[in-house]
Amino acid sequence: MKLDRRYTEQIYAGVLGKIIGVYLGRPFEGWTYQRIMDELGEISYYVHEKLGLPLVVTDDDISGTFTFVRALADYGYDRNITPEQIGQTWLNYLIENRTILWWGGMGNSTEHTAYLRLKNGVTAPQSGSMELNGKVVAEQIGAQIFIDSWAMVCPGDPRLAADFARRAGSVSHDGEAIYGAQVLAAMEAQAFIEPDLDSLIDTGISFIPEDSVIYRMIGDIREWHAQERDWRKARELLEANYGYDKYGGNCHMIPNHGLIILSLLYGDDDFQKSLMIVNTAGWDTDCNAANVGCLLGIKNGLEGINAGPDFRGPVADRLYLPTADGGRSISDAVIETYHIVNLARALVGEEPLAPKGGARFHFDFPGAVQGFQPEASIESQGTVTVENVAGHSSLGERSLALRYSYVAIGRPARVATGTFIPSDALGPSHYSLIASPTLYPGQLVRARVSTDSENNRVVDCSLYVRVYDGCDQLQIVKGPGIGLEPGVEHDLAWKVPDMGGQPIAEIGIEISSDRRADGTVYLDYLTWDGVPTVTWTQPPNGGTVWQRAWVDGLDQLLFTHEPYRLIQNTGTGLMMQGTREWTDYTVTADITPHMCESTGIAARVQGMRRYYALLLCNGGSVKLVKELDGTQLLHEVAFDWEFGQTYTLKLQVEGNRIRGWVGAECLFDVTDSGQMLTSGAVAVVCQEGRAACGTVAVAPVVS
């Protein structure tokens, strides 16, 4: 299949279908059909407000789907990637008891069981095998819920998609769970080129054994569909023959896979009707709706999603991916679309796509807003709406129209998108939102705006951020404004100033005027780049949100007078902050080893098991190491350090040159001639014991 514009829009529709399905089904996950009908009725739209819940939430279906497929990029886009390598990806991006999974314990949560196997040295596929974990644990639903991304990188190639599903699913599952994942992956891959649903089902089952339960159940559902037109009666037949009472565990693959096939057949190829059926039918609603939404998004495109009620508007493309790679936790459907598109292109030897010069926010899909929403209105403000429109872009095909009215002195209009955990997501939730900010002081924000020739007067336009202050309240910091006359285009640029180490929560555009103004400003793109210049320590005025900017990969991370106390009982833990976009920089920190095997700082951190580190090691040495599928010692020198003393460590990465200092003494200046880590965040490292850190600073390399 040609990986052209049509394909990229199908991926975008698939990603949207996935997250819409999750947000529809998440509030009542696990409910029975009868309870749903009694308390909610048929699910034709979002019901989160009825249950007092937020709409956009962290969820394992979304997080796992867009995380585990990163194994392809991490292992050189190898079509022959192994289950063992995908298992290593789990160990790198997961933080036990904190990210992505339901951490329900050994033998209770299938994924947690597999993680513990991997952590203890059992490699995939043995980590997910029936032989080790038993039939019931191995055949739960997880292999299916994470599989959509593996299908989307194989457009028109169901055989490869089914094989990827087998390899990825076997990290944690076995048996019927693998078969269900293969069926869905093959169907989704074929959906890029095949419009007929029955043909898609034929394709899916062609990759699994005919004597499997999944194969037999799908045949039964197709027979029921041919004889019985009422989906409710078909659901009763499914429950009677393949219901939860027939299978053990918390959330078995068989019944839920059956609901997916049932809703597709009875949904008449309609996105809204199919999601209504699969959500109203109960059981694992968010998982099932996510798979259905993704498949129909791929097959029927944006037009199919847009045909019914407005599912897209409230979502505004937003999604969260809490992993050990915290700088990618705050994301959106467009960003994740291009990650998948470029994985697919790499698999067939094509160059990556980077719309509008690689801008983070480029709006180059119909309806895409990438999280940009009007600031919550207050009486003193002007009003503004956002709309994705064709044209008004010198670099692409589309832009974001900011339509403002009643703007005057004291009544600015603002639109913004998130760069860190929003204030309404700071509280506890079923799946915690772990994230680092995506934007930092010292980085250069760039945007291109233009104005409608019909605007009634000049308006002032500026970039701004909202930053958490010492009392955990959001405060506005504005960049310089420019006057925009009607019918002009202008570039905005702003180097983000020092924020005292506090996290930046939003980036946006403000429109203001000295007299009442009405009109439209078009945002072509907004992006940022460069190495930050930032120092983190405990702020003087209290507050706790700054602590959340650190991705906690330790057994305990305490914020005390030190001000960071790191405690790791076994193995190695990291306290991480930053993004994968950081390439060449210097990280400096004051480190106090108290009682530990080693402690120090890391650069180009890409998770729990991918980084360079400068470490004070027990036994009287300093090591420069690379963590990449195991520890690789780059160099070691004897150094007489002492517990309880504070040492200033500095690690500099520039291309493949890595230098390390303790105090003023440069101990290492090496070239990494192997597989190089080219970018990533920073971290403080602690191995088996306790260490403390005073300040951490990041700055550009000074020649």
N, C-alpha and C positions, 0 to 999 in steps of 0.2 A: 504494500500500500504506500502511496506517495504521502510523505509527511508534510503536507501543505497547510494552507490556512484553514481549510475545512477540517483537517485532522485536529489542529490546535483548538478550534472552537468545540469540536466533539469532546476533547479532553476537558475543557473548561466546563462544559455542560455536565460531564460525568462527575467532576469534582463538586460542582454545585449540587447535583442530585444526591451525592453522598452526604454532604453536610446538611442539606435540607431534611433528608430522611432521618438523620440523627436528631436534629433539633425538634422534629415532629414527634418522634417516638420516645425521646429521652425522659420526659416528665413522668411517664407511667410505665416505664420499663418493668417487666415482670408481672404486670397485672393480667388477670384472666379476661377472656372475652366478656364474661358476664359482668364483671366489675366495671369494665370500660363502658359497656352499654348502660349500666345503672347510673354511673357517676358522670360520664362525659358524653355519651352518645357516639355516633359515628364520628371518626376523626377526619374532618375535612379541612382543618386549619390548625395553626399552633394553639396549644391549650396551656402553655406555661403560666400565663397570667392567672388562669382559673385556679392553679395550684400554688400560686405565690412563688414561682421559680423564675430565674433568668432564662432568656432564650439562648444566647450564645454561651456555651459551657465547654469545659474540658471533658473529653470523653475518649475512652480507649479505642473505639471504632475509628475515630478520626486520627488520633495520635499514632496508633500502631500502623495504620494504612500508609501514612505519609512519612513514617520514620524507618520502618524495616527495609523498605525498598532502597534506602540510601546505601545499602550494601553494594549495589551495582556501581555507584560512583566510587565508593571507598575501595573497591577491589578491581578498578581498572576497566569497568564496563564489560566484564567478561560474561559472554552468553553461557559459559559453562560454570558459572559461579556455583559453589558447593553449599550444601546445608551447613557444614562446619563454618564456612565464612559468614553465612547469614547469622549463625549463632554467635559469632564474635561481634557482629553488629548489635545484637541484643545486649551483650555485656558492655559494649561501649556507650550506647545511648540510654540504657535503663539505669536508674538509681533505685536500688531496692527499697520498697515500701513508699516510694515517692512519685515515680513517673510512669505514665502510660497505663500500666496494667491494673487489674483488680488483684491486690496483694492479699489473697485469701488464705494463703498457707499451703504447705506441702500436702498433697493429696486432696485438697479442697478446690483450690484454683489451679486449673491446668497450666496456665502460663507461669504462675509463681512456681509451681512444681518444676517446670522445664527450666526456669531461670536458676533455681537452686541446683539442678543437675549441672547446668553449664558452669555456674560459679564454682562447683566442686570438681570440675575437670572432666565431666562427661560431655563429649562432643556431640553435636547433631550429626545424624538423625537419632542417635541412641537417646538423646536427652528427651525426646518426645515419644519414645516408642511404647507400645503396649507391653512389650517384654519387661520394661522397667517400671512403667507407671500403671499398668493395668488397663483393661478395655474401657471401663467407664470414664476414667480421667482422660484417656487419650482421645475419646470421641466426642468431647464437648465442642462448643460452637466456634472457638477462637480461630481455627484455621481458615474459616470462611470470612470472618468479619474483617481481617486484615488484608484480604487478597486483591481488592480492586486495583490498587496501583500496579501490581505485577501484571495484571491483564492490560492495563492502559499503555504499558510500554511495549506491547506486542500487537499493535493494530493489524487486524487481518491475519494473524498467525496464531490460531487457537492451540495448535500443538505446542508451541513454545510457551504460551501462557499457562497451559495445563501442566507443563513440566516445571515451570517456575513455581506454580502453586504447590506442586508436590514437594519441591525442595524447600520452599519457604515454610510451608505448613508443617513439615516434618521436624522442624526445630522444637515444636511443642505438642504436636498431635500425631495421630496415626489412624489407620483403618478408615471407617466411614467418614470421619472428619476430613481426611485428605480427599476422599472421593467428592464430597460436597464442594470443597474448595475448587477442585479441578473442573467440575461442571460449571460453576459460576465464572471462573476465570476464562474458560474456553468460550462461553457464551458472550462475555463482555468483549473479548478480543475480536470475535467474529461479528459482533454488533456494529463495528465500524463500517462493515461492507455488506452486511446481510440485514434487510429490513423485516424479514418474516420471522415471527416469534417461534413458530413451530420448528422452523429450520434451525434456529438457534438452539432450541432444546435438543434436537437431534444431534447437533454438533457437540453439545456439552456431554451428553451421555455416551458418546462414541469413545471417550477417553477413560471410562471406568468399567470395571467388570460387570457383566450382565447378571451375575449372581449376587451382587451387592444389594444391601437394603435400599440405598439411595436410588439405584437403577429401578428396582421393583416399585418403590414408592412413587417415583415420577411417572411410571407407567400407569399406576392406579389413579393418580390425580388426573392424568390426561383422559382416562376412561370416564371418570366422574364428570369431567368438564363436558365430554361429548354427550352425556346422558342427562345431566342435571345443570340447569342454567342459574340456579340460585347459589351464590358463593357461600352464603351462610350454611346451607345444607351440606355443601362440600366441606366446609370447615368442620362440621360435626362428624363427617365421615373420616376426615384426617385425624381428628382428636380420638375417635373411637379405635382407629387402626394403628396410628403412629403417635399417639399423644405422650405427654410427659410421664404418665403412669407406666408406660412400656419401657422407659429408658431411665437410667440412674443419673446421678450427678445434679449439678445446679442448673445447667443450661445446655442440654444435649443438642448435637447437630441435627439429628434426624427430624424432630418435629418442626424446628425452625426453618430448615431447608425446605420442608414441605410447604410451609406457609409462603415462602418466597415464590415457589413454582405456582402455587395456587393463585396468589395475587396477580402474577404476571398473566396467567391464562384467563382469569376472570376480569382482569382490569381493562380488557379491550384495547390494549396497546396505548392506554391513556395514562399519563404521568400522575395526574391527580387522583383518578379512580383507583389505580393500582396502589398508591400510597394510602389511600383511605382504607382499602381492604386489609393490607398487611398490618397497618397500625391498629385498626379496630379489632382485628382477629386476636391480638394479645400476644402473650409470651415475651420473647426478647425483641420488643418492638423497635428499639433504636437500631439494633444490629440488622434486623430484617429489612427495615425501611431504608437503611443506608445502602444495602446491596441492591435493592429494587430501584432506588433512586439513581444510583450510579449507572446501572445497566440501561435504564430508559433514558437517562441523560445522554449517554453515548449514542444510543440508537436514534433517538428522536430530536436531539439537539436542543438548543435554547428555545426554539419555537415550541417544543413540547412542554417545557417548564413554564413558559410564559402564557400558555393557552388558558390557564385557569386562574385561581386567586393569586395574589401577589405574594409568593413565597420568598422572592428574592429581596424585596425592599427591606423588611425588618432585619434580615441577616447581613445585608450590605457586604457580602463576600467574607465576613470575618470568621476566623478559626484560630484555635490555639493548639500548639504542639509542644507540650511540656516534656523536655528531654534533658539529658546532660549537655546538649548543645543549646544552651539557654538563649542565645542570641537569635535563634530561629523560632522561638516559642510563640511570639506574636506574629502571626502570618495572615494570609488571606488566600482566597481561591485562585486569584490570578498568579500570585507568586508560586503557589504549589503546582498550578497548571504548567508553568514553564519549567519547573524542576522535572516534572514527568516528561514533558515534550523533549527536553534535552537529554534525558536518559534514553528515550526511544531513539533519538537521532544518533546518539553515540553508539548504540548497539548496532546500527547499520552503517556506521562510518561517516555520518553527516555532521557538519559543523553546528554548534549550538546557535539558538536564536536569542537575540537580545533586543527586544523592541525599544525604540527611541534611545539607542545608545546604551542600553542596559539600565535604564531608569527603574528605580524600585516601584514607583507608581506611574503607570503609563496609560491605563484606562483603555487599552486597545482591543477590548471585546465589547460587543453590544451589551449595554446595561451594567458594565463593571464600574463599581465605585471604590473598590479596595479599602473599605472601612471609612471613607470620608462621609461624615454626617454633620449636619448643622449642630452648633453648640446648643445645649439645652437652653431654651429661650427664657429670658427674664424680661420684665416689663420695660427696662431701659434700652433694650436692644432693638436693632433693626432685624428684619427677618431674612432668611435665605433658604433656598432649596437647592438640592444637587440633582443633576441629571446627566447621564452619559449621552453624548450626542455625536453625530458624524461631523467630521471636519474640524476646523479651528485648530489644526495641528500641522506644524511645519515638518514634523519628523514621522508621523504615523497617520492613521486614518480617523482617530476619534479623540475626544477630549472630554473633560468634566465641566459642564456648565454650572456656574454658581450664580443663581438668579436671586438678586437681592432687591429689597424694597424697604422704604422707611428708614434708610440709613441717613444719619445726620450726626451732629455733635453729640457725643455721649451715647450714640446708638450704633455702634459698629456691628457688622455682620461677620460671623466667623464659622468656618468649617474646619474640621480636623479629623485626623485618623490616629489610632493608637500606636505608641512605640514601646509601651510597657504595660504592666498589669493595670487595668482601669480600676477606679476606686470602688465600683460596684462588684468587682471580682476579688477583692482582698480578703473577704471572709472565707470561712471553711466551706468546702464542697466535697462531693463524693470523690471526685478526682481533683487533686490539688493543681493549681496553676503555678508552675515553677517557670520563671523567666528572668532573663537579663534584658535591659533596655536594648533597643536596636540603634539608638542615636545617642551620641556623647559629645561633651564639650570638645572643641578643637576641630570637629569635623565641619566640612563645608557643605551646607545645604544649598541646592540649586533648583530653580523652578522656572518654567516659562509660562507666562500668562498673556492673554490678549483680551481686548474688550470689544463688545458689540458696537457697531457703528450707530445703532439706534439709542445708545445710552444717553441720558439727558444731561450729564455733566461729568466733569473730571472727578475721579475718586482716588483716594489714597489706598494703596495696596501694600501689605507687608507680610512677611513670614513671622510666625510666632510659635512658641512652645509653651506647654504647661508642664511645670516641674513640681514634684512633691517638696514641700518645705519641711522644716524641722518639726512641725506639728502635724505632719502627714496631710496637709491641705494642699490643693493644687493652686499654683500661682502662675500668672502669665508673665513671660519674658518675650519682648518683641524685638524683632530685627528692624533695620531702617526701612522706612516706607518710601514708595515712589508714587508720583502722580500719574494716573493712567487716563489719557484722553480717549474719547470714543474712537474706536476703530484702529487702535494701535496694538503692537505686540512688544513685550518687554521681558528681559531675563532678570530674575531675582537671584541674588547670592548673599549668603550670610554665614559667617563662621561662628558657630555656636559658642557663646562665652562660658566661662567657668560657672558651675552651678553648686559649688561647695560640696561636691561628691554626691549630691542628691539625684535620684533617677528622673529622667525626662519621660513623661507619660504620654504626651501627644505632640504632634507637629501639625500646623495648619496655616491657613490663609485668612488674614483679616482685611475687610473692606470697610473704609470709613470715609466721611465727607464732612465739610464744614456747613453744608446745606443739604436739605433733603435730596437723596439720590435714589434712583431706581434704574435697574439695568442688569447686565450680565457680564461677568468675567469668566473667561474660559481658561481652565488649568490644563495645559498640554501635558506636562509631566512634573514630577517632584522627586528628587533623589538626593543622596548625600554620599560622600566618600572621604577618604583620608584617614590617617591615624589619629585617634583622640589624644588630647592632652588633659589628663584627669588624675586627681589624687583622691583616694578613698581612705577615710578613717572614720571614727565615730563622730558624728556631728555634735556640736555643743548644746543644741537645744532639745535633745530628746527625739521622740518619734521613733517609729519602727519600720516604716515602709522601705527605708534605705537598706535594711537587712534583707528584704525580699529580692533585691537586685542581685544578690549572691546566690548562685545555684549551689545548693548544699548537697555535696556528695560525700558526707562524712557520717560517722556514727553519731557524733554530736558536734554541733557548731554553736558556741555560746558567744554572746556579745557582752563583754565585760569591760573592766577598766583597761584591759590589755591592748586593744579593744576586741580582737578576734581570738577566741580560744578554740583550737582544733583538737578533737579527740577521736581517735580511731582505734577500735578494739582489735580488729584483725585486718590484714591486707592494707591497701592504700586508699586514702580518702582525699578528695579535692574540694576546695572552695573556689568556685569559678565565676568569672564575669567577663562579658565581651561578646563579640560576634565572629562568625566564620570569615567575614570580609576583611578583617585585620591581617595584614601581611608582614611588613617589615616594621619593627618597633623595638623599644626597650621597655622592659618591666623591672621595677625596683621595689623591694619590700624589706622591712625590718622584721627579722625572724628570730624568735627566741625558742630554741629547743629545750624542753623541760625533761621529758623522758620518752624517747621514741627511737625507732630504728633508723628513721631518716626524716628530714623535713626540708622544705625549700620552696622554690617558685617554679612555675611552668609557663611556657609560651606556646603559641599556636595550638591551643587546646581545642580538640574536636570531640570531646567526650571524656569518659572515664578511662579510656585505654588508648588514646591517641594524642601525644604531646611530646614536647621537649622539656626537660626539667634539669635544674641546677639544685643539687641536694647535698646538705650536710648529713653525712652517714655515720652511724654509730661504729666505733672502731678507729676513728681518727682520719677520715678522708672526706674529700669533696668529689662528687661524681657529676658528670654531664651525661644524661641518658636520653634515649629516645624510646618512648612507649609506642609500639606499633605491632600488634599481635605478639606481645611479649616484650621484655625489657632488653634493649640493645645498649650496651655501654659504649659511649663515644670517647670518653676519656676519664681518667681518675688521677687525682694527686693526693698525696698525704697532706693533712692540714690539722693542726692541733687546736680544735675547737672544744668548748666546754658546755655542758648543760647549764642552763640558767643565765647564760650570757646572750646578749642581743647582737646579731650580725646583720649588716646591710648586704643583701644579695642583689645582684643585677644580672639580668639575662637579656642578651640582644640577639635578635634574629634578623638577618638581612640576606635575602636570597638563600643560598645553601651554606652561608657562613654563620656560625653560631659562636658567640663569645659569652663568657661568664666571669663575673667578679665576685669576690668576697671582700667587702670594704673597698679600698682603693686598688687592690691587687687583682689584675687580670690573670686568672688561672687557666682559662681555656680560650683558644681561638682555633676552632676546627671547621672543617668542611664536611658536610654530610654528603657523601658520595653515593649513598644508597637511595631507597625510595624516600623522597623528602616530603615532609609535611609543610605545605606552602602557606597556610593561613590558619587563624583561629584565635580563640580568646586567651585570657590569662588565668592563672590559678595559684593558690597556695596549697602545698602538698604536705600531707602528714601520713607517715607509715607507722602503724602499731605503736601508739602512745599519745603523748600530748605535746603540743607546740603552741606558740602564740605568735601573733602578728600585730604590729602597730599600725603601719600605713602601707598601702600599695599604690604605686603610681605607674602610669603608662604614658609614653611620650614617643614622638617620632625619633628615628635614628639621626643622630647628629654626626656628620662626617668629620 
